Amino acid sequence: MIFSVCPHDIVKQLQTWLDMGAYLGHKLGVPVQLRRAMDFQEFYQSLHQSDMVFVNPMDAWVLHATHGFLPISRTELYDEVAFFAPAGSTSASLENLEGQPIGAVEKQFATYLGLYLLRQQGIEPGEVRFLDSWIQVVRKVVDGEIPYGLLYSDFLRGLSSLSRSMIQVIYESETRYATHMFLMHPRHEAMCEKVLAVLENMVNDIRGSAILQALQLGRWVPAQDLGVIGEVVAGGV
């Protein structure tokens, strides 16, 4: 079985995700091969052909809506968005984003969530300048090419102390709308209950618990209704 993991996660902890694939293969009694896509362009090329995936909420919603992928489990680490400006900015408030350019990465849940939350507060930003990666968003803002940016809150927490000192966080959401999720290709529907049981029991298993601690995702719990993700995407377009 081919196991695909969001590049945002795999690039940080490749070995742990290799361990996760091996763990799943052992528990399920089938060979599991981790697909090592380190960037989103490569990742998306054949994602829909994977047997099992761990992806961000946006990709989960798309795979479910367009290819019938079955949501199995979610984590306890919610996907939130952080807005930021260059360090020392004198106009660092959400209201100041009205009509202003903002940097983001295209087709990412954080981007849709950020725009959705702004519009919920009656704030309409100017041009959304899409960049290839979150680190590019940070660089463009720090260099003064774009006045504001948004990114995943967990990406913000992973920045080096030097990069973090160069930006000023304006607002960080606490919506608890969605998490990264584990989904199965519909051809494996008969395995879904077994896969969920394996994931849920990891916290009680010595090897599984060690993998969870390394990934820092909390425990696995049954997947949520994906409707709220669709609402955020529609409201953030």
Buried (B, 14 or more C-beta within 10 A) or exposed (E): BBBBBBBBBBBBBBEBBBBBBBBBBEBBEEEBBBBBBEEBEEBBEEBBEBBBBBBBBBBBBBBBEEBEBBBBBBBEBBBBBBBBBBBEBEEBEBEBBEEBBBBBBEBBBBBBBBBBBBBEEEBEBEEBBBBEBBBBBBBBBBEEEBBBBBBBBBBBEEBEEEBBEBBBBBBEBEBEBBBBBBBBBEEBEEBBEEBBEBBBBBEEBEEBBBBBEBBEBBBBBEBBEBEBBBEBBEBBE
